[in-house]
Amino acid sequence: MPKQKHKGLTIASIGSIPLILVLGNSMLIPILPKMKTELNVTQFQTSLIISVFSIAAAISIPILGYLSDRFSRKAVIIPALILYGSGGLLAGAAAAWFSNAYTWILAGRIMQGMGAAGTAPIAMALAGDLFKGGEQSKVLGLVEASNGFGKVISPIIGSLLALLFWYAAFFAFPIFCLLSVLLTIFFIKEKKAEKEPPPVKKYIKGLVSVFKTEGRWLFAAYLTGASCLFTLFGILFYISDILEKDHHIDGLLKGAILAIPLLFMTTTSYITGSNIGKKMSLMKKLIVIGCLLMTASFASLVFFTKLLPFFAVLVVSSIGTGLVLPCINSFITGSVPSDRRGFVTSLYGSVRFLGVAIGPPIFSTLMEWSRSGMFLSTAGLTLLCGILCMMLIRVAKKKPTEENDSLFEKLQFT
């Protein structure tokens, strides 16, 4: 592991990468109703502004994950951030000056999604490369907290920028990306490869062996992580719509209200990541408890329509999400050797993006079908995730040897 001269700045630099990523969707949530009006598009077309970004990322992530294993993390992260910022410029220019604005905005969002594929998932692998043991879990917790912090501030930033003009958020992306690129260049030092990367066939064979051995618990972990993001962005989409349509709340106040559940999630993520260390039994318990809290919260939301009690119950699900995600991150990041870590964490990022992608359009459909059905079906999904994690992740009682830091050596799989 290379020595990091400025460890605090290194951690901050790694944390800036998922922070930039989160702005890609969360910053646009408050302005979606305004975008719908300005572009004269349907509710479903509006939801695609979020979905195409996430689908493009989900498709691109496994490819960039492999490239990060074969070359280096920074060699993928830096061009990805540049592409991300360029997509924002295209979308902003389209909204400002193009006649067929909606189509070009979608094109810009696809570019951003492809760039996003090389950000947070690779940052997770990078944290796994540079830090070990309990310090690794703490840094991963900070990465997830940075992700959550981005979700907290981005609705507020999006609302503030919209006071200038509704598409101003698109022009902010290149500025944020430039800052992250500079931090990555100057403060993240990677270890030089000691040997040539394996041929593609050998690499794939190694991945197949990983998923044969660990596939069932990885499936449960992937599904749970994706479900957390699916429910989060689905609920945010729902809240953004009802705040403006039913309660006539817009602007900065709307952004601040959207930030409330995200603030609880971020705080819980930070506390969880800072304290779990490599305690696998504790991680599993927190994942199950988190899923149960989400289930109870979503099921209870059926009975609440007034804003204050609704948000009081909703924050319980946010706390549950904050318990689940750092633990899932630590399990997945530590499950494989570093030479295949980029792909496995990237695949996890891919399914998370799919969760984000399908959240708004599915929730828009469920909103038209039944409010109660929407919340109850969401509760059923999180309950299923909790049951699967409880059944498929089994922690070994035997203490692992210090020579192998991989969680693969510390877990038994059903």
The 8 nearest C-alpha neighbors of each residue, nearest first, counted from 0:
[[1, 129, 190, 2, 128, 130, 189, 3],
 [2, 0, 190, 189, 3, 188, 129, 191],
 [1, 3, 4, 0, 188, 129, 6, 190],
 [2, 4, 6, 5, 1, 188, 9, 187],
 [5, 3, 6, 2, 186, 9, 188, 8],
 [6, 4, 8, 3, 7, 9, 186, 10],
 [5, 7, 9, 3, 8, 4, 10, 186],
 [8, 6, 10, 9, 5, 11, 12, 3],
 [7, 9, 11, 5, 10, 6, 12, 186],
 [10, 8, 6, 12, 186, 7, 187, 11],
 [9, 11, 13, 7, 12, 8, 14, 6],
 [12, 10, 8, 14, 9, 13, 15, 7],
 [11, 13, 9, 15, 182, 14, 10, 183],
 [14, 12, 10, 15, 11, 16, 122, 9],
 [13, 15, 11, 142, 12, 16, 145, 10],
 [16, 14, 18, 12, 13, 17, 179, 11],
 [15, 17, 18, 19, 14, 13, 118, 119],
 [18, 16, 119, 20, 146, 19, 15, 14],
 [19, 17, 15, 149, 146, 16, 20, 21],
 [20, 18, 16, 17, 22, 21, 15, 175],
 [21, 19, 17, 18, 22, 23, 115, 16],
 [20, 22, 23, 18, 19, 149, 24, 150],
 [21, 23, 26, 25, 19, 20, 24, 153],
 [24, 22, 21, 20, 25, 26, 19, 27],
 [25, 23, 27, 22, 26, 49, 21, 28],
 [24, 26, 28, 22, 27, 153, 150, 154],
 [27, 25, 153, 157, 154, 22, 24, 28],
 [26, 28, 25, 30, 24, 29, 157, 31],
 [27, 29, 25, 31, 30, 26, 154, 24],
 [30, 28, 27, 31, 154, 239, 158, 254],
 [29, 31, 33, 27, 28, 32, 34, 165],
 [32, 30, 34, 33, 28, 29, 35, 27],
 [31, 33, 35, 34, 30, 36, 240, 29],
 [34, 32, 36, 30, 35, 31, 37, 165],
 [35, 33, 31, 37, 36, 32, 38, 30],
 [34, 36, 32, 40, 33, 38, 39, 37],
 [35, 37, 39, 33, 34, 38, 32, 40],
 [38, 36, 34, 39, 35, 33, 40, 165],
 [37, 39, 35, 40, 36, 34, 101, 100],
 [40, 38, 36, 37, 35, 41, 34, 101],
 [41, 39, 35, 38, 44, 45, 42, 36],
 [40, 42, 44, 43, 45, 35, 39, 46],
 [43, 41, 45, 44, 46, 40, 35, 363],
 [42, 44, 46, 45, 41, 360, 47, 363],
 [45, 43, 41, 47, 46, 42, 40, 48],
 [44, 46, 42, 43, 47, 48, 35, 41],
 [45, 47, 43, 48, 44, 360, 359, 49],
 [46, 48, 50, 44, 49, 45, 51, 43],
 [49, 47, 46, 45, 50, 51, 105, 52],
 [50, 48, 47, 46, 52, 51, 24, 356],
 [49, 51, 356, 47, 53, 52, 48, 54],
 [52, 50, 54, 53, 47, 109, 49, 55],
 [53, 51, 112, 109, 108, 50, 55, 49],
 [52, 54, 356, 352, 56, 50, 51, 55],
 [55, 53, 57, 51, 56, 52, 356, 50],
 [56, 54, 112, 58, 52, 113, 53, 57],
 [57, 55, 112, 116, 113, 53, 59, 54],
 [56, 58, 349, 54, 60, 352, 55, 59],
 [57, 59, 55, 56, 60, 54, 61, 349],
 [60, 58, 56, 62, 57, 116, 113, 61],
 [59, 61, 116, 63, 62, 57, 345, 349],
 [62, 60, 64, 346, 63, 345, 59, 342],
 [63, 61, 65, 64, 60, 59, 66, 342],
 [62, 64, 66, 60, 65, 61, 117, 67],
 [65, 63, 342, 341, 61, 67, 345, 62],
 [64, 66, 68, 342, 62, 63, 67, 69],
 [67, 65, 63, 69, 68, 64, 70, 62],
 [66, 68, 72, 71, 64, 70, 65, 69],
 [69, 67, 65, 66, 341, 338, 70, 339],
 [68, 70, 66, 196, 67, 65, 71, 197],
 [69, 71, 67, 68, 66, 74, 72, 196],
 [72, 70, 67, 74, 73, 68, 69, 75],
 [71, 73, 67, 75, 74, 76, 121, 125],
 [74, 72, 76, 75, 71, 77, 183, 67],
 [73, 75, 71, 72, 76, 77, 70, 78],
 [76, 74, 73, 72, 77, 67, 78, 117],
 [77, 75, 73, 79, 117, 118, 78, 74],
 [76, 78, 80, 79, 75, 180, 73, 74],
 [79, 77, 81, 80, 76, 75, 82, 74],
 [80, 78, 114, 76, 82, 117, 77, 81],
 [79, 81, 83, 77, 82, 78, 176, 114],
 [80, 82, 78, 84, 83, 79, 85, 77],
 [83, 81, 85, 114, 79, 80, 84, 86],
 [82, 84, 111, 114, 80, 86, 81, 85],
 [83, 85, 173, 87, 81, 172, 86, 82],
 [86, 84, 82, 88, 87, 83, 81, 89],
 [87, 85, 107, 111, 110, 89, 83, 88],
 [86, 88, 169, 84, 90, 85, 89, 172],
 [89, 87, 85, 91, 86, 90, 170, 92],
 [88, 90, 86, 92, 107, 87, 91, 93],
 [91, 89, 104, 107, 93, 87, 92, 88],
 [92, 90, 169, 88, 94, 93, 89, 170],
 [91, 93, 95, 89, 94, 90, 96, 88],
 [94, 92, 97, 100, 90, 91, 95, 96],
 [95, 93, 91, 100, 92, 96, 90, 97],
 [94, 96, 92, 93, 91, 97, 166, 100],
 [95, 97, 93, 92, 94, 98, 100, 91],
 [98, 96, 93, 100, 99, 94, 95, 92],
 [97, 99, 100, 96, 93, 94, 101, 95],
 [100, 98, 97, 101, 102, 103, 93, 94],
 [99, 101, 93, 97, 94, 103, 98, 102],
 [100, 102, 104, 103, 99, 105, 38, 94],
 [103, 101, 105, 104, 100, 99, 106, 93],
 [104, 102, 106, 105, 100, 101, 93, 107],
 [103, 105, 90, 107, 101, 106, 102, 93],
 [104, 106, 108, 102, 103, 107, 109, 101],
 [107, 105, 103, 109, 104, 108, 102, 110],
 [108, 106, 86, 90, 104, 110, 89, 105],
 [107, 109, 111, 105, 52, 110, 106, 86],
 [108, 110, 112, 52, 106, 111, 107, 55],
 [111, 109, 86, 107, 113, 108, 112, 114],
 [110, 112, 83, 86, 108, 114, 109, 113],
 [111, 113, 52, 56, 115, 55, 109, 114],
 [112, 114, 56, 110, 116, 55, 115, 111],
 [113, 115, 79, 83, 111, 82, 112, 116],
 [114, 116, 112, 118, 117, 113, 20, 56],
 [117, 115, 60, 56, 114, 113, 118, 59],
 [118, 116, 76, 79, 115, 114, 121, 75],
 [117, 119, 115, 121, 76, 16, 116, 120],
 [118, 120, 17, 122, 121, 16, 123, 20],
 [121, 119, 345, 348, 123, 122, 344, 118],
 [122, 120, 124, 123, 119, 118, 117, 125],
 [121, 123, 119, 125, 120, 124, 13, 118],
 [124, 122, 126, 120, 121, 125, 119, 127],
 [123, 125, 127, 121, 341, 122, 126, 340],
 [126, 124, 122, 128, 127, 123, 121, 129],
 [125, 127, 123, 129, 128, 124, 130, 122],
 [126, 128, 124, 125, 130, 129, 332, 135],
 [129, 127, 125, 126, 130, 124, 337, 0],
 [128, 130, 126, 127, 0, 125, 131, 1],
 [131, 129, 135, 127, 126, 128, 134, 132],
 [130, 132, 135, 134, 133, 127, 129, 404],
 [133, 131, 134, 135, 277, 136, 404, 276],
 [132, 134, 276, 136, 135, 277, 137, 131],
 [133, 135, 137, 132, 136, 131, 130, 138],
 [134, 136, 131, 130, 138, 133, 137, 132],
 [137, 135, 139, 133, 276, 134, 138, 329],
 [136, 138, 273, 140, 134, 272, 135, 139],
 [137, 139, 141, 135, 140, 136, 142, 134],
 [140, 138, 142, 136, 141, 137, 135, 143],
 [272, 139, 141, 137, 143, 325, 138, 142],
 [140, 142, 144, 138, 139, 143, 269, 145],
 [143, 141, 139, 145, 14, 140, 144, 138],
 [142, 144, 146, 140, 145, 141, 147, 325],
 [143, 145, 141, 147, 265, 269, 146, 268],
 [146, 144, 148, 142, 147, 143, 18, 14],
 [147, 145, 143, 18, 144, 149, 17, 148],
 [146, 148, 265, 144, 150, 149, 145, 143],
 [149, 147, 145, 151, 150, 146, 265, 144],
 [148, 150, 18, 146, 147, 151, 152, 153],
 [149, 151, 147, 148, 153, 25, 152, 21],
 [152, 150, 258, 148, 261, 149, 262, 153],
 [151, 153, 155, 149, 150, 154, 156, 148],
 [152, 154, 26, 156, 155, 150, 25, 149],
 [155, 153, 254, 26, 157, 156, 152, 25],
 [154, 156, 254, 158, 152, 153, 157, 255],
 [157, 155, 153, 159, 158, 154, 160, 152],
 [156, 158, 26, 154, 160, 155, 159, 153],
 [157, 159, 155, 161, 251, 250, 156, 160],
 [160, 158, 156, 161, 162, 157, 251, 155],
 [159, 161, 157, 162, 158, 163, 167, 168],
 [160, 162, 165, 164, 158, 163, 159, 167],
 [161, 163, 160, 159, 164, 158, 165, 250],
 [164, 162, 161, 160, 167, 165, 159, 166],
 [165, 163, 161, 167, 162, 166, 160, 168],
 [164, 166, 161, 167, 30, 163, 162, 33],
 [165, 167, 168, 164, 169, 91, 94, 161],
 [168, 166, 169, 170, 164, 160, 165, 161],
 [169, 167, 171, 166, 170, 160, 157, 172],
 [168, 170, 87, 91, 167, 171, 172, 166],
 [171, 169, 168, 167, 172, 88, 91, 87],
 [170, 172, 168, 169, 174, 173, 175, 167],
 [171, 173, 84, 175, 174, 170, 87, 169],
 [174, 172, 84, 176, 175, 171, 177, 170],
 [175, 173, 177, 176, 172, 171, 178, 84],
 [174, 176, 172, 178, 177, 173, 179, 19],
 [177, 175, 173, 179, 178, 174, 80, 84],
 [176, 178, 180, 174, 179, 175, 173, 181],
 [177, 179, 181, 175, 176, 180, 182, 174],
 [180, 178, 182, 176, 181, 177, 15, 183],
 [179, 181, 177, 183, 178, 182, 77, 176],
 [180, 182, 184, 178, 183, 179, 185, 177],
 [183, 181, 179, 12, 185, 180, 184, 186],
 [182, 184, 180, 187, 181, 185, 12, 186],
 [185, 183, 181, 182, 186, 180, 187, 73],
 [184, 186, 182, 183, 187, 181, 188, 180],
 [185, 187, 9, 182, 183, 184, 8, 188],
 [188, 186, 183, 9, 185, 184, 189, 12],
 [189, 187, 186, 3, 1, 190, 2, 185],
 [190, 188, 1, 191, 187, 129, 71, 0],
 [189, 191, 1, 0, 192, 188, 129, 193],
 [192, 190, 193, 189, 1, 71, 194, 188],
 [191, 193, 194, 190, 195, 196, 70, 71],
 [194, 192, 191, 195, 190, 196, 338, 0],
 [195, 193, 192, 196, 197, 191, 338, 69],
 [194, 196, 197, 193, 192, 69, 198, 70],
 [197, 195, 69, 194, 198, 70, 68, 338],
 [196, 198, 202, 201, 195, 199, 69, 200],
 [199, 197, 201, 200, 202, 196, 203, 195],
 [198, 200, 202, 201, 203, 197, 204, 196],
 [201, 199, 203, 202, 198, 204, 197, 205],
 [200, 202, 204, 198, 203, 199, 197, 205],
 [201, 203, 199, 205, 200, 204, 197, 198],
 [204, 202, 206, 200, 205, 201, 199, 207],
 [203, 205, 201, 207, 202, 206, 200, 208],
 [204, 206, 202, 208, 203, 207, 201, 209],
 [207, 205, 209, 203, 208, 204, 210, 202],
 [208, 206, 204, 210, 209, 205, 211, 203],
 [209, 207, 211, 205, 206, 210, 212, 204],
 [208, 210, 206, 212, 207, 211, 213, 205],
 [209, 211, 214, 213, 207, 212, 208, 206],
 [212, 210, 208, 214, 209, 213, 207, 215],
 [211, 213, 209, 210, 214, 208, 412, 215],
 [212, 214, 210, 211, 215, 209, 216, 217],
 [215, 213, 210, 217, 211, 216, 212, 218],
 [214, 216, 218, 217, 213, 391, 219, 413],
 [215, 217, 219, 391, 218, 392, 214, 213],
 [218, 216, 220, 214, 219, 215, 221, 213],
 [219, 217, 215, 221, 216, 220, 214, 222],
 [218, 220, 216, 222, 217, 221, 388, 387],
 [221, 219, 217, 223, 218, 222, 327, 224],
 [222, 220, 218, 224, 223, 219, 347, 217],
 [223, 221, 225, 219, 220, 224, 226, 218],
 [224, 222, 226, 220, 384, 225, 221, 219],
 [223, 225, 221, 227, 226, 222, 351, 220],
 [224, 226, 351, 354, 222, 228, 223, 227],
 [227, 225, 229, 223, 228, 224, 222, 354],
 [226, 228, 224, 230, 225, 229, 231, 320],
 [227, 229, 231, 225, 226, 355, 354, 230],
 [230, 228, 354, 358, 226, 355, 227, 231],
 [229, 231, 233, 227, 228, 232, 234, 226],
 [232, 230, 228, 234, 233, 229, 227, 235],
 [233, 231, 235, 234, 229, 358, 230, 355],
 [232, 234, 358, 359, 230, 236, 362, 235],
 [233, 235, 237, 236, 231, 232, 230, 238],
 [236, 234, 232, 238, 237, 233, 239, 231],
 [235, 237, 233, 239, 234, 238, 359, 232],
 [236, 238, 234, 240, 235, 239, 233, 241],
 [239, 237, 235, 241, 240, 236, 242, 234],
 [240, 238, 236, 242, 237, 241, 235, 29],
 [239, 241, 237, 238, 242, 243, 244, 236],
 [240, 242, 244, 245, 238, 243, 239, 237],
 [243, 241, 246, 248, 239, 240, 244, 245],
 [242, 244, 247, 248, 241, 240, 246, 249],
 [243, 245, 241, 247, 242, 240, 246, 248],
 [246, 244, 241, 242, 247, 243, 240, 248],
 [245, 247, 242, 248, 243, 244, 241, 249],
 [248, 246, 243, 244, 245, 242, 249, 241],
 [249, 247, 243, 242, 246, 253, 252, 250],
 [248, 250, 253, 243, 252, 247, 251, 242],
 [251, 249, 158, 253, 252, 254, 248, 159],
 [250, 252, 254, 158, 253, 159, 155, 255],
 [253, 251, 255, 254, 250, 256, 249, 248],
 [252, 254, 249, 256, 251, 255, 250, 248],
 [255, 253, 155, 154, 251, 257, 252, 256],
 [254, 256, 252, 258, 253, 257, 155, 251],
 [257, 255, 253, 258, 259, 254, 252, 260],
 [258, 256, 254, 255, 259, 253, 154, 260],
 [257, 259, 151, 255, 261, 256, 260, 262],
 [260, 258, 262, 261, 256, 257, 263, 255],
 [261, 259, 314, 263, 262, 317, 258, 264],
 [262, 260, 264, 151, 258, 259, 263, 265],
 [261, 263, 265, 259, 264, 260, 151, 258],
 [264, 262, 266, 260, 261, 265, 318, 317],
 [263, 265, 321, 317, 261, 318, 267, 262],
 [266, 264, 147, 144, 268, 262, 267, 263],
 [267, 265, 269, 263, 268, 264, 262, 270],
 [266, 268, 321, 270, 264, 265, 269, 318],
 [269, 267, 321, 265, 271, 144, 266, 270],
 [268, 270, 144, 266, 272, 267, 271, 140],
 [269, 271, 267, 273, 268, 272, 266, 274],
 [272, 270, 268, 274, 273, 269, 267, 275],
 [140, 271, 273, 137, 269, 325, 274, 270],
 [274, 272, 137, 270, 271, 269, 140, 275],
 [273, 275, 271, 272, 276, 270, 137, 136],
 [274, 276, 272, 278, 271, 277, 273, 282],
 [277, 275, 133, 136, 278, 274, 137, 132],
 [276, 278, 133, 279, 275, 132, 136, 329],
 [279, 277, 281, 276, 280, 275, 282, 133],
 [278, 280, 282, 281, 277, 283, 394, 409],
 [281, 279, 283, 282, 278, 394, 284, 393],
 [280, 282, 284, 279, 278, 283, 285, 275],
 [283, 281, 279, 285, 326, 280, 284, 286],
 [282, 284, 286, 280, 285, 281, 279, 287],
 [285, 283, 281, 287, 286, 282, 288, 280],
 [286, 284, 288, 282, 283, 287, 289, 322],
 [287, 285, 323, 289, 283, 284, 288, 282],
 [286, 288, 385, 290, 284, 289, 285, 291],
 [289, 287, 285, 291, 290, 286, 284, 292],
 [319, 290, 288, 286, 292, 322, 287, 291],
 [289, 291, 385, 293, 287, 292, 288, 381],
 [290, 292, 294, 288, 293, 289, 295, 382],
 [293, 291, 289, 295, 319, 294, 290, 316],
 [292, 294, 316, 290, 296, 291, 319, 295],
 [295, 293, 378, 291, 297, 292, 296, 381],
 [296, 294, 292, 298, 293, 297, 299, 291],
 [295, 297, 293, 299, 316, 294, 298, 312],
 [298, 296, 378, 300, 374, 294, 299, 295],
 [297, 299, 375, 295, 296, 378, 300, 374],
 [298, 300, 296, 301, 297, 302, 295, 312],
 [301, 299, 297, 303, 302, 298, 296, 309],
 [300, 302, 371, 299, 303, 298, 374, 370],
 [301, 303, 300, 299, 304, 371, 298, 309],
 [304, 302, 300, 309, 301, 305, 308, 299],
 [303, 305, 309, 306, 302, 308, 300, 301],
 [306, 304, 307, 309, 303, 308, 310, 302],
 [305, 307, 309, 308, 310, 304, 303, 311],
 [306, 308, 309, 310, 305, 311, 304, 312],
 [309, 307, 311, 310, 306, 305, 312, 303],
 [310, 308, 306, 303, 307, 312, 311, 305],
 [311, 309, 313, 312, 307, 308, 306, 314],
 [310, 312, 308, 309, 313, 314, 307, 315],
 [311, 313, 310, 309, 314, 315, 296, 308],
 [312, 314, 310, 315, 316, 311, 296, 309],
 [315, 313, 317, 260, 316, 312, 311, 310],
 [316, 314, 318, 313, 317, 312, 296, 292],
 [315, 317, 293, 319, 314, 318, 296, 313],
 [318, 316, 264, 314, 320, 319, 315, 260],
 [317, 319, 321, 264, 315, 316, 320, 267],
 [289, 318, 320, 316, 322, 292, 317, 321],
 [321, 319, 317, 323, 322, 318, 289, 324],
 [320, 322, 268, 264, 267, 318, 319, 323],
 [321, 323, 319, 289, 320, 285, 268, 324],
 [324, 322, 286, 320, 289, 321, 326, 325],
 [323, 325, 327, 326, 321, 328, 322, 320],
 [326, 324, 328, 140, 327, 272, 323, 268],
 [327, 325, 329, 282, 328, 324, 323, 330],
 [326, 328, 324, 330, 329, 325, 220, 331],
 [329, 327, 325, 331, 326, 330, 332, 324],
 [330, 328, 326, 332, 327, 331, 136, 333],
 [331, 329, 327, 333, 328, 332, 334, 326],
 [330, 332, 334, 328, 333, 329, 327, 344],
 [333, 331, 329, 334, 330, 328, 127, 344],
 [332, 334, 406, 405, 331, 330, 335, 329],
 [333, 335, 406, 407, 331, 405, 332, 330],
 [334, 336, 340, 333, 405, 337, 339, 407],
 [337, 335, 338, 339, 340, 405, 334, 333],
 [336, 338, 340, 339, 128, 335, 341, 127],
 [337, 339, 336, 68, 340, 341, 69, 196],
 [340, 338, 337, 341, 342, 336, 68, 335],
 [339, 341, 337, 343, 342, 335, 338, 124],
 [342, 340, 64, 124, 68, 344, 339, 343],
 [341, 343, 64, 345, 65, 340, 344, 339],
 [344, 342, 346, 340, 345, 341, 347, 339],
 [345, 343, 347, 346, 341, 342, 120, 340],
 [346, 344, 348, 120, 342, 64, 347, 343],
 [345, 347, 349, 343, 348, 344, 61, 342],
 [346, 348, 344, 345, 349, 350, 221, 351],
 [349, 347, 345, 351, 120, 346, 350, 352],
 [348, 350, 57, 346, 352, 347, 351, 60],
 [349, 351, 353, 352, 347, 225, 348, 354],
 [352, 350, 225, 348, 354, 353, 349, 224],
 [353, 351, 355, 53, 349, 354, 350, 57],
 [354, 352, 356, 350, 355, 351, 57, 54],
 [353, 355, 229, 225, 351, 352, 356, 228],
 [354, 356, 229, 352, 358, 353, 228, 357],
 [357, 355, 50, 353, 53, 354, 358, 54],
 [356, 358, 354, 355, 360, 361, 359, 353],
 [357, 359, 233, 229, 355, 361, 356, 232],
 [360, 358, 233, 362, 361, 46, 236, 357],
 [361, 359, 363, 362, 46, 357, 358, 43],
 [362, 360, 364, 363, 358, 359, 357, 365],
 [361, 363, 365, 359, 364, 233, 360, 366],
 [364, 362, 360, 366, 361, 365, 359, 367],
 [363, 365, 361, 362, 367, 366, 360, 368],
 [366, 364, 362, 368, 373, 367, 363, 369],
 [367, 365, 363, 364, 368, 370, 369, 362],
 [366, 368, 365, 364, 369, 363, 370, 362],
 [369, 367, 365, 366, 364, 370, 372, 373],
 [368, 370, 372, 371, 366, 365, 367, 373],
 [369, 371, 373, 372, 366, 374, 365, 368],
 [372, 370, 301, 373, 374, 369, 375, 300],
 [371, 373, 369, 375, 370, 374, 376, 365],
 [374, 372, 370, 365, 371, 376, 375, 369],
 [373, 375, 377, 297, 371, 376, 372, 298],
 [376, 374, 378, 372, 298, 377, 373, 371],
 [375, 377, 379, 378, 373, 374, 372, 380],
 [378, 376, 374, 380, 375, 379, 373, 381],
 [377, 379, 294, 375, 297, 381, 376, 380],
 [378, 380, 376, 382, 377, 381, 383, 375],
 [379, 381, 383, 377, 378, 382, 376, 384],
 [380, 382, 384, 378, 383, 290, 294, 379],
 [383, 381, 379, 385, 384, 380, 294, 378],
 [382, 384, 380, 386, 381, 385, 387, 379],
 [385, 383, 381, 387, 223, 382, 386, 388],
 [384, 386, 287, 290, 382, 388, 383, 387],
 [385, 387, 389, 383, 384, 388, 390, 382],
 [388, 386, 390, 384, 389, 385, 219, 391],
 [389, 387, 385, 391, 390, 386, 219, 392],
 [388, 390, 386, 387, 391, 392, 385, 287],
 [391, 389, 387, 388, 392, 386, 393, 413],
 [392, 390, 216, 388, 413, 387, 389, 393],
 [393, 391, 216, 388, 390, 412, 389, 394],
 [392, 394, 411, 412, 410, 391, 395, 413],
 [393, 395, 410, 411, 280, 279, 396, 392],
 [396, 394, 410, 411, 397, 409, 393, 398],
 [397, 395, 398, 394, 409, 410, 399, 411],
 [396, 398, 395, 399, 409, 394, 410, 400],
 [397, 399, 396, 400, 409, 395, 401, 408],
 [400, 398, 409, 397, 408, 401, 403, 404],
 [399, 401, 402, 403, 398, 404, 408, 409],
 [402, 400, 403, 404, 399, 398, 405, 132],
 [403, 401, 400, 404, 399, 405, 408, 132],
 [402, 404, 401, 405, 400, 408, 399, 406],
 [403, 405, 402, 401, 406, 132, 333, 131],
 [406, 404, 333, 407, 334, 403, 408, 335],
 [405, 407, 409, 334, 333, 408, 410, 404],
 [406, 408, 334, 405, 409, 410, 335, 333],
 [409, 407, 406, 405, 410, 399, 403, 404],
 [410, 408, 406, 407, 399, 395, 394, 411],
 [411, 409, 394, 395, 407, 408, 393, 406],
 [410, 412, 393, 395, 394, 413, 409, 392],
 [413, 411, 393, 392, 410, 391, 216, 213],
 [412, 391, 411, 393, 392, 215, 216, 390]]
